[in-house]
Amino acid sequence: MNIAIIEDDKDYQELLSYRIKEEKKDCQIDFFNNADDFGKSDLGKYHAIISDINLPDISGKSLLKSIGNKTKAHLALMTTDPAKFATEDVFDDRLSGLLNKRDIETVITWLTHIIRKSKLDRMISESEKQLSTMTSITNGLVNGYNLDIKDGVIILGLSNLLSRKSKTELLKELANNEYKLVIYYTDKMVTDLSTYLGQLAFLVNITAENKGKLAFVKSKNKSLMEQLQLSNIDKVLDIFESEQDAINFVNGA
């Protein structure tokens, strides 16, 4: 994984480099002293880009906003006072982290989540390629799902059934995240929920067996929610109005 860090403090560069390489040995880190130096780099090579919010030539906020549409990398800002900037309109859809420079572990934690998410994205891509080459699928398993990680929680968006391989990979990620799982149905979800109840029951049981926590985010599709209630699975599945409420629940907040 290639990481770009824009930070003009040389001592902090060395500290970050040591700590990241100690924890994430497979990461390649490139440091830049200012936005101008960073602008000369190959933007497309980076999976994650972290900038100090105060740079010598431009604000880190302005820098990341300027490249947001030019890269698929995950973007984060570092500051010694995250509480101050958290109240401002710092974030847009492309910024995914506000990291505390005084607590270097927040950087490590954020990178851990990004590395896991990248692995999940690769897993989905590989799974879809394999499925697309199959001439027949006897057990009705097709691709069509979203995976993400937020606050140490697996966010699973379903539009179709998970394949056997995908279930195996998902279980590994669940173990890494202490069996914390939030489920929602995507807009592409079929209207007949009956074939999905077994999959929901599987996810409920596997989290319960491992003393984990699982939550479900309400679908806007009333027909789906009615079927879910008729199945009585809502008796064992905690259901929430929003994704954030579900994340807070599984995290015990």
Long-range contacts (C-beta under 8 A, 24 or more apart in sequence): 1-26, 1-27, 1-28, 1-47, 1-48, 1-114, 1-115, 1-118, 2-27, 2-28, 2-30, 2-45, 2-46, 2-47, 2-48, 3-27, 3-28, 3-29, 3-30, 3-46, 3-47, 3-48, 3-49, 3-50, 3-111, 4-29, 4-30, 4-32, 4-38, 4-41, 4-46, 4-48, 4-49, 4-50, 4-73, 5-29, 5-30, 5-31, 5-32, 5-49, 5-50, 5-51, 6-31, 6-32, 6-33, 6-34, 6-35, 6-37, 6-38, 6-49, 6-50, 6-51, 6-52, 6-55, 6-60, 6-63, 7-31, 7-32, 7-33, 7-50, 7-51, 7-52, 7-78, 8-33, 8-34, 8-52, 8-55, 8-56, 9-52, 12-101, 15-104, 16-104, 16-107, 19-104, 19-107, 19-108, 20-107, 20-108, 20-111, 23-108, 23-112, 24-108, 24-111, 24-112, 24-115, 27-111, 27-115, 34-58, 35-63, 38-63, 43-67, 43-70, 43-71, 43-73, 44-71, 46-71, 46-73, 47-73, 47-74, 47-114, 47-118, 48-73, 48-74, 48-75, 48-76, 48-111, 48-114, 49-73, 49-74, 49-75, 49-76, 50-75, 50-76, 50-77, 50-78, 50-97, 50-99, 50-107, 51-75, 51-76, 51-77, 51-78, 52-77, 52-78, 52-79, 52-101, 53-77, 53-78, 53-79, 53-85, 54-79, 61-90, 64-94, 64-95, 65-92, 65-94, 65-95, 68-92, 68-94, 68-95, 69-94, 74-114, 74-117, 76-110, 78-107, 113-149, 113-150, 113-152, 116-149, 116-173, 116-176, 116-177, 117-147, 117-148, 117-149, 119-173, 120-147, 120-148, 120-149, 120-169, 120-173, 121-147, 123-147, 123-166, 123-169, 124-166, 127-163, 127-165, 127-166, 127-169, 130-165, 131-163, 139-164, 140-195, 144-186, 144-188, 145-186, 146-186, 147-173, 149-173, 149-177, 150-247, 151-247, 151-251, 152-177, 152-178, 152-180, 152-251, 153-177, 153-180, 153-181, 153-182, 153-247, 153-250, 153-251, 154-180, 154-181, 154-182, 155-182, 155-184, 155-243, 155-247, 156-181, 156-182, 156-183, 156-184, 156-203, 157-183, 157-184, 157-185, 157-186, 158-183, 158-184, 158-185, 158-186, 158-189, 158-196, 158-199, 159-185, 159-186, 159-187, 159-188, 159-189, 159-190, 160-189, 160-190, 161-195, 161-196, 161-199, 162-199, 167-202, 171-206, 174-206, 174-207, 174-210, 174-212, 175-210, 178-212, 179-206, 179-207, 179-210, 179-211, 179-212, 179-213, 179-214, 180-212, 180-213, 180-214, 180-250, 180-251, 181-207, 181-212, 181-213, 181-214, 181-215, 181-250, 182-214, 182-215, 182-216, 182-217, 182-243, 182-246, 182-247, 182-250, 183-214, 183-215, 183-216, 183-217, 184-216, 184-217, 184-219, 184-243, 185-219, 185-221, 185-224, 189-219, 189-221, 189-224, 191-221, 191-223, 191-224, 192-227, 193-224, 193-227, 193-228, 193-231, 194-227, 197-231, 197-233, 200-233, 200-237, 201-233, 204-233, 204-236, 204-237, 212-250, 213-249, 213-250, 213-252, 214-238, 214-250, 215-239, 215-240, 215-246, 215-247, 215-249, 215-250, 216-240, 216-246, 217-241, 217-242, 217-243, 217-246
